[in-house]
Amino acid sequence: MIEKSKDKSNVFTLMMALLAACVAFQLNASMLSPVLVTIAKELGTNDAAVGLSQTSFFTAAALFSLFLPRLSDIKGRKKVLTAMLLIMTLGTVLAAVAPNIEVLYAARIIQGVSGPVVPLCLLMLSFEVKDVKQYGMLMGIITAVNGGIAGVDAIAGGLLATHFGFRSVFWVIAIVAAISTFFVHRFASESKPSAGTKMDWLGVLLIVLTIAALLLALNEAGKLGNANWLIVVGLTLFAILCFILFWHVEKRNKQPLVTTHHLKKRATWALLLTTTLTMTGIFAIVNGLVMSIAQNHEIGFGLEADWASLIFLTPYALIGWFVGPFSGRLAPTMGYNNVLKLGLVGCVIGILVIMFYGIHSLPILSVGVIVLGIFYAGMANIILNGLGVVLSPSENPGFLPGMNAGAFNLGAGLSFALLPAIQMMNGNSIDGYFNGMLLGLVITVLALLCSFLIPRPINAEV
């Protein structure tokens, strides 16, 4: 009895530490969304320049996600996560005192080191919790944070910026980040499943260059008529070249970042493809097109930004928080893949509701977003993150969660490059929004079909 009580206490303190880390990362990702206009005003720049600071953060987060989980397998997960949170805290302080937009860019890139916080937390949790049902439920709780802090983060960010300026938002994030750094250092347990292995830094360089070039190409393509397509083509060709070199380096390296054998397995490419397609199909619908039509004064509903966040993003995040633990608990018994498919079918239904009825009716638009909150934020997102951990090879457990985190960010970039671009091709019209969502629907259906190729994680199921 004493041993069981001690185990519960250890899991509870570990969960507190991991949740604190995830909250600190998520604040960096979502608390600033309503603050961008204030940043532009106070730093004397424009919205496009400030938007680039967000791009800098997410790009850096994607790139650090590719290799830090693997480095944590070798050097120690607790050590690497603590270092990540400490660096993120320093970057947040730099952002709070930034005198100009250039320094803010640098600060956001430094904060991007926190990119793989969620997959790293799931790896630490799986090392500590061996009961698959308990792990599934706790995984759902941790991953649900990834959908937003119940919408409170965006609202709080807007209020702080309005009354105290944008710097107050960064100071709040810095305090939370410092507390999370202490919690992880004090309460998390250490694990080094690949201790003694040599880190493949050449492989890291080549895969980082590959994904960086792709993300930069996507950002440039997203400018549509103003895009320099020569740069887009050049970056894409450079990415292909770097990946070919990466493949050859990994084949010859005795201790590679990723073995080509694992890259060829369905557990790898089917999951990464499904994650990328899911994010591409859904992310910009909720965070882009819905928020745009809600605030559109000509053909939309003419809401102010804070009301749009309150009506759409808060319920979306809240329902994701509520459903997430149940999805995680169901996964080991019902099957991870079955819960994922159910989530993607629900996403298709949600997009159809928004496309055909929501763009004409504010209440139905809200219902459609809640449906996506249930089936994407509460199910698909949870299971895709979980599959990255439970399908990862035992000899290289950090490889697939890191690559999967990169796929999430790549999908988000693709989503904002493609869906708003299709919308704008029709000008400021209802048809434009419909067509943008139609593309998202087609891509989400492709994600559903691709999910049938993901192998079942037998060891993580009952």
N, C-alpha and C positions, 0 to 999 in steps of 0.2 A: 504493500500500500504506500509506504514511504517512497519507494522507487518510482511508482506511478505518479505520485504527487510531484516529485522532483522533475520528472519528464514533462509534465504539464506546465510546470513553472518555467522550465527552460524554453519550451515552445512559445509560451506567452511572451516572455521577454524578447525572444528572437523576433516574434511577429511585431512587437512594438518597435523594435529597431528597424526592421525591414519596411514597415509601413511608413515610418518617419522618413526613411531614405526615398521611398517612392513619392511621398507627398512633396518633398523638397524638389525632386526632379519635375513633377507635374506642374508645380507652381511656375517654374521657369518656362514650361511649354504653353500654359493656358492663362495664367494670371495677367499676362501682358496684352492679350488680344484687344481688350477695350481701352488700352492705355496708349496705343500707337499714335493717335492723333495728338495727345498731350505731349508725347515725347517730341514729335515734329515741331510743335509750337515752342516748347521750352528750349530746344536745342537749335532753333532757327533754321530748320531744314524742311523737307517736304515728305509727304506720306510714302512716296515710292522709296526714298532713301531709308526711311525707318523700316519699311517692309523688308528691305534687304538685310536689316539686322536680324529679323526673324529667320530669313533664309539662311543666314550665316550660322545661327544656332542649330537649326535642324540639319543642315548639311554636316556640320561638325559632329553632331550627335550620331548621324548615320555612319560616319567614317570611324569614329571611336568605337562604335558598336561592333565593328568587324573584327577587332582583335583584342580588345580589353577582356572579354570573357575568357578567351584562351590564355591570355597572360595571367589571369586570376587562377586558372587551373594549375599554373606552374609556380607562381610566386605566393599564392594564398588569396582566397576570395575575400576574406575579411580585410586583409591588408590593402588589396587593390580597391575595394569598395570605399574604405575609409579615405584612401588617398584621393579617389575620384570626388568624394563629397567635400573634402577639404579644398581641393582645387576649384570646385564649383563655387564654394563659399567665397574664396578670394576673387573669382571672376565676378561674382554678384556685387561685392563691395566696390570693385573697379567700375562696374556699370552704374552704381549709385552715385559715384563721384565724377562720372565721365563729363568732361567739359565740352565735348563735341561728338559728332556722330562717328568719327573715325575711331575714337577710343571706345565708343559703345560697340562698334563692330568687333574690336579686339576682345572686349569683355564677353560678348555673346559667344564668340568662338571658344574662349576659355571655358565658359559654362557648358559648352557642348560636350566636354569630357564626361558629363553625367549621362550621356546617351544610353549606355547599356545597363542603367540601374535596375530596371524591371527584370530583364533576363538573368542578371547576376543575383538578384534577390531570390528568384525562383530556383536557381541552382543551389543556393545556400539552404533554402527551405527543403529541397528534395534530399539533400545530404543529411539533414537533421530529422526529417519526418519520413518514416518508412511505410507507414500505413497508407495505402493508396487512396482510401476514402477520405481520411483526414487531410492528406496532402491536396487532394482535389478541391476540397472546400476552402482551405487556406490559400491555395493558388488563386481561386476565384476572388477572394477578398483582396489580395495584393494586386492582381491584375485589373480589378475594377477601378482602382485609383487612376489607372492609365486613361480612363475616359473622362477625367475631370474630378475635382474635389466637390462632388455633388452640385456643381454649378456655382458654389459659393466663391470659388477662386476668381472667376470672371467678374462677378458682382463686386466683390471686395476690391479687386484691382481698379475697377471703374470709380468706386467711391473714394479710395485713397488718392487716386490721380486727380480727381475733381477738387478735393479739399486740401490736399497736401503736396500735390505735384507728383510727377512720375518717379522721382528719386525715393519717395516713401515706399513705393511698391517694391523696389529692389532691396531696400533696407529690411522690410518684412521678410522677403525671401531669404536674405542673408541670415537673419536670425533663425529661421526654420532650418536652413541648411546647416548652420553651426550646431544646433541641437541634434539634428539627425546624425551628424558626424560623431558627436559624443556618444549617442545611443549605440551606433554600430560598433564603435571602438570598445564600448563598455560591455555590451550584452551579446553581441553576435559571436558565434563560435567559428574557429578557423578550419578550413579544409583545403588541401593541396593534392587533388587526385593525380596530377601529372608532375609532381615534384621531381626535380632532376632533369627534366626535359629541356632541351635548348629551344629558345624562342626563334621562330623563323621570320626574322625581320625583313628579309628580301621579299618573301611572300606577302608580308604585311604591306610593304611599300607598293607592290604591284596591284594588289586587290584594292587598296585605298585609292590609287590613281585611277583604276577602272571605274569605281563607283563615283568618285569625285567628278570625273569627266562626264559621266552619264547625267549626274545631277545638274551640273553646269549647263549641259546641252538642253536639259528639260527646262531649266529656268529661262534660258534664252529663247527656246521655242514658244514658251508661254507668253512672250511679248507680241506674238502674231505678226501684224503688219510692220511693227517696228523691229522685229527680230532680224538678226544677221544670220541668214541660213548657211552661209559659208562657215561661220563659227560653229553652228549646230552640227553640220556634217563633219567638220574637222575634229570636233570633240568626240563625236560618236566613233569615228574611225580610230582615234587615239585610244578610246576605251576598249575597242575590240582588240587592238594591238597589245595593250597592256594585259588583257585577259588571256590572250594566247601565250604571252611570255609567262604569266602567272601559272598557267596550266603546265608548261614545260618545266618550270622551276620546281613545282610541287611534285612532279613525277620523279625528279632526280634527287630531291632532298630526303635524307633518311628520317628527319623529324620535321615534317612539313606542317604548316599552319592548317592545311586541309589536305587530306589524301585524295587523289583523283578518284580512287575507288569509292569513297564516300560521296563525292560529287555526282557520280553516275547513278547512285542508288535513288529509288523512288522516294524514300524517306526524306531525302534532301531536296531534289529538284521539284518534286510535286508539292511539297509544303511551301517552298519559297515562291513558287509560281502562284499557288493559291493565295498566299498572304499578299503578294504584290497586286494580283488582280482584285482581291477583296478591297484593299485600301484604295486602289485606283477607282473602282466603281462607286464607292460609298463616301469616302472622306470629304470630297468637295461638294457633295450634295448637301450634307448637313451643315458643314462649316463655311461653305461658299454660296451655293445657289439659293438655299433656303434663307440664309441670313440676308442675301442680296435682295430677293423678292420681298422679304418682310419689311425691308427699309426703303424699298423703291416707292417714291412718292407719285410717280406717273402711272405705272401699270400695276404696282404691287400694293402693299398694305400700309405704307407710309409710317412705319413704327420708328421710334428713336432707338439707338443702339442698345441702351440699357434695357428697354422694354423687350426688344427682340431677344436679347440674351435671357431675360427672365422667363419669357414665354416658351422659348425653344430649347436653349442650351441647358438651362437648369433642370427641367423635367427629364431631358435626354440623359444627362449625367446621373441624376438621382435614380432613375429606373435601372440604369446600368449597374449602379452600386448595389441596388436591392437584388437584382436577378443574378449578378456575377457569382456570389458564393453558392447559389443553388445549382448553377450550370457546372461549376467546378465539382460540386458534390455528386451530380448526376453522371459526370463523365466516366468515372471508373466503373460504374454499374451499367449504364445505358450504352457506353462506348463513346470515346472521344470523337470519333469520326461521325457517329450518328448525331451527336449534339451539334457538331459543326455544320452538318448538312441541314439540320433543322433551323439553325441560326441563319444560314444563307437563304433558305427558302423564305423565311420570315422577312429577310432584308429585301428580297425580290417583291414580296407583297407590299411592304412599306413604301418602296420606290414607286410601285404602280399606283398606290393610293395618292401619293404626293403629286405624281405626274398628271393623272387624269382628273383629280378632284381638288387636291390641296392648293394648287396654284391659283384656283378660283375662289377658295374659301379658307379664311384664317383658322377657324376651329378644326377643319379637316386637315389642314397643313400641320397643325399642332399634333393631331392624332397620328398622322403619318410619321412625324419625327419621334413620337413616343414609341411607335412600333419599331423603328430603327434602333431606338435606345434599348428596347428589350432584346431584339434579335442580333444587333451588331455589338453595341457596347456591352450588353449583358451576356452574350453567348459566343458569337463568332470571334470577337476580339480576345475573349478569355481563352477559348480553346486553341486558337492559333498560337498564342503565346505559350500555352501549356504544352502543345505538341512539339514546339521547339526544344523543350527540355526532355520530354519522355521519349522522343525519337532520336535524340543525340547519341552517338556511339559512346560506349563506356570508356574507351581509351582516349577519347577527346571530347569530353562532355560540354566544353564551352564553345565548341565550333558551331553547332547548329543554332543555338539560341542567339549567338552574335550575328550570324548571317541572316537569321530571321528578323532580328531587330533592324538590320540594314534594309531588308525587304519591306518592312513597315514604312520606313522613311522614304524609300524609293517609290513605293506606291502612293504615298501622300504627295510627293512631288509630281508624279505623273498625273494624279487626279486634278491638281490645281493647274497643270499645264494643259490638260485636254478638255475637261468639262466646261470651265468658264470660256475657253477658246471657242468651243462649239456654240455656246450660248451667245457670245458676242458676234458671231458670224451673221446672226439674224437681227442685229441691232438691239435696241431696247424694246423687246417684244415678248409676249407670252410664249410665242412659238420658240423663241430662243431658249427660254428656260426649259420648255418641254423637250427640245432636242438635246440640250445638255444633259438632262436627266435620263433621256432615252439611251444615250451613249453609256451613262453610268449603269443603267439596267442591263444592257447587253454585256458589259464587262463583268457585272456581278453574276449573271447567268453562266458565263465562262468560268468564273471562280467556283461556282457550284459544281459544274461538270468536272473541273480539275480536282476538286476535293475527293472525288471517287477514286482517284489514283493514289491517294495518301495511304500507306500501309497502316494497319491497325497496331497501336502500341500495346501489345499483349501483356507485357510486364507491368504496365501501369493500370491494368484493368482487372476487375474481379471476375 
